Amino acid sequence: MRTTKTRIGFTSAALGLVLGLGLPASAAHLTAPALCGVWRVVPSPSPGTQAYRFGVSGATQSDVHAVGNAYSVPSYPSLIERWTGRA
């Protein structure tokens, strides 16, 4: 079964790191760092399947933040994740 992914945010940090956040059809999020032009998919922590990331920004390869919200009845609390360069 093929899963369709939609990229919703990118950032380019020092030393050529590019990070994209994706939303596959299953609603599980993926983080895909690209080093030297090669994309690889690594799982990102998601609180359940109802977490949404809307933006990503990075200062260096080991200091990248993604922001969004998580669904938690009856509200949508803020979600902030940090990429430290390790999967």
FIBA-72186 format. One line per field, with one value per residue (C-alpha): residue number from 1; residue in three letters; x, y, z. Coordinates in steps of 0.5 Angstrom, whole numbers, plus 500, padded with zeros to 3 digits. Layout:
<nodes>
resi = [NUM,...]
resn = [ALA,...]
xx = [X,...]
yy = [Y,...]
zz = [Z,...]
</nodes>
This chain:
<nodes>
resi = [1,2,3,4,5,6,7,8,9,10,11,12,13,14,15,16,17,18,19,20,21,22,23,24,25,26,27,28,29,30,31,32,33,34,35,36,37,38,39,40,41,42,43,44,45,46,47,48,49,50,51,52,53,54,55,56,57,58,59,60,61,62,63,64,65,66,67,68,69,70,71,72,73,74,75,76,77,78,79,80,81,82,83,84,85,86,87]
resn = [MET,ARG,THR,THR,LYS,THR,ARG,ILE,GLY,PHE,THR,SER,ALA,ALA,LEU,GLY,LEU,VAL,LEU,GLY,LEU,GLY,LEU,PRO,ALA,SER,ALA,ALA,HIS,LEU,THR,ALA,PRO,ALA,LEU,CYS,GLY,VAL,TRP,ARG,VAL,VAL,PRO,SER,PRO,SER,PRO,GLY,THR,GLN,ALA,TYR,ARG,PHE,GLY,VAL,SER,GLY,ALA,THR,GLN,SER,ASP,VAL,HIS,ALA,VAL,GLY,ASN,ALA,TYR,SER,VAL,PRO,SER,TYR,PRO,SER,LEU,ILE,GLU,ARG,TRP,THR,GLY,ARG,ALA]
xx = [500,503,503,502,506,505,511,509,515,523,529,536,541,548,552,547,542,535,529,522,516,511,504,503,496,496,497,503,508,515,521,526,533,537,545,549,542,540,533,532,526,526,520,519,515,508,503,498,496,493,499,500,507,506,513,520,526,534,540,545,544,543,538,532,525,518,512,505,499,497,489,487,480,477,483,489,495,502,507,514,519,527,532,538,542,540,535]
yy = [500,507,512,520,525,532,537,542,546,546,550,550,551,551,546,544,541,541,539,537,535,531,528,521,519,515,521,519,525,524,528,527,531,531,531,532,532,525,524,519,518,518,517,523,523,525,525,520,521,528,532,537,541,548,551,549,553,551,555,549,542,540,546,545,546,545,548,546,543,536,534,533,534,539,543,544,545,548,543,544,539,540,536,535,532,525,520]
zz = [500,498,503,501,504,504,506,511,513,511,514,512,518,518,514,509,514,511,515,513,516,513,514,511,510,517,520,524,523,520,520,514,515,508,509,502,498,501,504,510,514,522,526,530,537,537,542,539,532,533,533,528,526,522,522,523,524,526,528,527,525,533,535,530,533,530,533,532,537,539,540,547,548,549,547,542,547,544,541,541,539,539,534,537,531,533,531]
</nodes>
